[in-house]
Amino acid sequence: MTRKPTHPGTVFLEDVMKPLNLSVTDTARMLGVSRKTLSEFINEKSSLSPEMALRISKATNTSVESWMNMQQKLTLWNARKHEPNNVIPFPLNTAQEG
């Protein structure tokens, strides 16, 4: 199993907030979200929503897709840890129409 992808909230905290010396309160105000919402995100208590990705993208002049891709990689990594074992593959139709 590969290394767990970094949560986008950690990336935002370490690569945006800390270098700019921004507090949670100031950052939340600038993003137009509650302090609680931002705190839960940067402390990995909540996933990145498309709405938050849009806000971060706009505030940092980065692509919304790059932020959503980080979340998707983490979400899929977590899902693979709990991959279902009761799935029966669909039969493949080998008959050809012609």
Phi, psi and omega in degrees: 000137181283169180297143179296128177298149179288136177295137180299334176294323177292318177299315180298315179297308186285324186262345181241299186296309183297312179299330179270359179057044181262135176280165176299317181299311181294318181296316179300317179299315181293327178277345181078032178234168178285156177300320180297315180301313180293318180300316179297324180290310183286343176261015175060030177268343178222155177280164175283121176273157175302324180295316179293321178300320177296318180296314180295317179303314181293319182288330185254357182057044176240172182278141177296327180296323180296322178289317179292326178297321177301315181293319181297318179298318179293317180299315179293322178300315179295320180296321181294335177291338182237038183299131182293145179246010181250020180271130178256121181299144175293144178290139178277136179275107182267353179288135180252135176273144182194000000 
